Amino acid sequence: DPGDDHTIGSDGTCSSCQPTDPLDPPIDIINNVQNLCLKSMVETVLDKNITNNVNEIIHRIFDHNPNLNLVVTDRVPMSDPSHIGEETPILNSSGNIIGSQTSLNANLLAESSQEYIAATIMHEALHSYFTTIGYSIGTHHDDMTNFVNTMATDLMNMFPADSQSNALSRDAAYALSWGGLEQTEDYIHPDANNPIYIPPYVADYNTIYQ
């Protein structure tokens, strides 16, 4: 269990997370969700290799590797009840960022699809990493558009066709990857010379999968 080496407080925070060996992947995702439906969904997504997918995104783009524990919890009230998730840095005794707490809104996500949960975790993991390397919170979503192609590809690889369901379509994968980024410059004014695919009905896909 990836949470065995960490002390998790009653509010879902990780009080003992410390940086790991520099050769380790930069993100370790720890499932500390209590709502049984949402916890099961998060665990299923983790079983689909999302941790490696997130780390591959980071290794592919960045050449430095601050280690980061991403603690996923549902025990912290949202500052805005309409938010799907919120991110709070975890600091060590010296005030350095060593992890991040991602708070999921169980009221909105407990009945969500695995695909939507996966996209949400990817989105929040990137927020966490950007915070760790010093990106301004005001630029996170614009920075995140650089990862839409990779996120969509990873989602399609995570959810191929099986005996229970059809494969996640390209349009659905891109719509989920654009979720939360609809106010960015790349979404509102796509670059004609280097456009990132924006499927029709982004909001509708997100509503269906949520």
Protein Blocks (a to p, Z undefined) as FASTA:
>chain_A
ZZlmpccdfkopafkbccddfkbcfbdcddfbfblmlmmmmmmmmmnommmmmmmmmmmm
pccdcdddddddfkbccfblkbfbdcdddddfkopafbdcddddfklmmmmcfklmmmmm
mmmmmmmmmmmnopafklmmmmmmmmmmmmmmmmmmmmccdfkbccddfklmmmmmmgop
lmgmklmmccfklccdddehklmmmmmmZZ
